[in-house]
């Protein structure tokens, strides 16, 4: 029953966010129309500023539209009764995604295991991939390509804090 209640709370939160995003996006699109309609008869600095302003407004509107699309997809999955089930893995694992993960990433469709598997496979397919979060380079250190294992650091930090 606690899972159902948590998902219902998340549903209400997402509905409110959807309404907010509709308002924000409507305002951003209206601002873009105004920017497009303004006379650009000023000097080149004014034109450059206007172009930059228009580009930034367009990017913000695009990001907001993407978030709105994700919210609508989640709400549809909730209506279908499949929200919170993992869509990943071989033959779709269909395990329940923990509520804590859904609260942090309400748009996720993968459990943490399937997400990690997806990242492993996408790293192999993408030659430009910069690696995984498990290992990082210390860019401040001398250039000797020394790798730092994050899990080792976490162990040291928890041991140092007495926990």
N, C-alpha and C positions, 0 to 999 in steps of 0.2 A: 504494500500500500504506500510506503514511503517513496518508492520510485515513481509511482503514478502521480503522487502529489507534487514531487519535484518537477516532473515533466509538465504538469498543469501550470505550476508557477512560471516555468520557463516559457510556456505558451503565452501566458499573459504578458510577460516581459517582452517577448518577441512581437506580439501584436502592437504593443505600445511603441516599440522601436520602429515597426513598419509604418505606423501613422506618422511618427516624427520624420522618418526618412522620406515619405511622400511629400511632406511639407517642405523639407529642406531641398529636395530635388526640384520641386516646383519653383521655389525661389531662385535656385541656382540657374535653372533654365531660363527664367524670366530675366535674370541679370545678364546671361549670355546674349539674349535677344537685344537687350539694351546696348550692350557693348558692341554688337555687330551693327546696330543702327546708328551709333554715334559717328559724328563727322570726324574724320581723321585728317583734317586740313592743317593741323599744327606742324611744327617742325619735326625733324627725323627723331629727336629724342622722345617727343610726345608719341609718335607712331610706334617707336620701339617699346615704350612703356605700355601702351595700349595692347600691343601684340602679346607682350609677356603676361599682362593681366588676363587677357582672353585665354591664353594657353593654360595658365594656372587654374582659371575657373573651369575650363573644359576638363582638365585632369581631375579636379575635385568632384565635378559632376559625374565623371566616369566611375570614380571610386565609390561614390554614394550609390550609383545605379547598380554596381556590382554587389554591394552589400545588400541592397534592397532585393535583388534577385536571389541571393543566398537565403535571406529571411523568408521570402515567398516559397522557396523550395522546401525549407524546413517546415513551414506551416502546412504545406501540402503533404509532406511525409507524416506529419502529426495527424492530419485528417484521414490519411490512409491507414493509420495505425501501425506504421513501420518505423517511426522515428525512434532512434536510440538503438537500433539493431545494426550491427556491422555489415557493410556491403562488400568487404574485402575478402582476401584469402582465396584459396582454391575452392571453387564452387560456392563462393560467398559464405563466410564463416557464420553469419547470422547470430553471433553472440551479442548479448546486451553490452552496449558501451557504458562504462561506469558513469553514474550521474555527475560525479566530480568533473570528469572530462567534458561532459556535455555542458556543464555550467561555465567552464572556461572557454570551450570551443563549441558553441551551440550549432555551428554549421558542419561539424565533422560527420563523416559517414563511415569512419573506420575506427576500430578499436586500436589501442596503442600497438599491439602486436602486428596487426595488418598494416598500420601506418609505417612502422619500422621496416617491414618487408617491402613495402612500396618504395620507400626511400632507398633501400639497398639496391633494388632493381633499377630505379631511375638513375642512381649514381653510375651504375655500370653502362647504361645506355647513353648517358650524357658525357661526352669526353671533356666538356668544359666545366664539369662539376668541381666544386672546390673542396669536396670531402664531406665528412659527416661531423656531427657535433661531438662524437665520442673522442675525436682527436682534433686538436687545433694547433696552429703555429703561433708562437709568441712573436709578433711583429716588432716588439720593442727590444727583443733580445738580439745579440749579435747574430749575423746571418750564418748560421751553421745548420739550418734545417732541423733543429731539435724539436721533436714532437712532444707535446704535453698531453698526457692522458687525463681527461677531465674526471673520470671515475676515481683515479688516484688522488686528485686534488680534493674531491668531495670527501673521500675517506679521511684525508689528512685534516680537513676543516672540521668534520664532525668529531674527530678524535681530539682536536685542539680545543674545541668548545666544551668538552666534557660530556658530550651527548653521544 
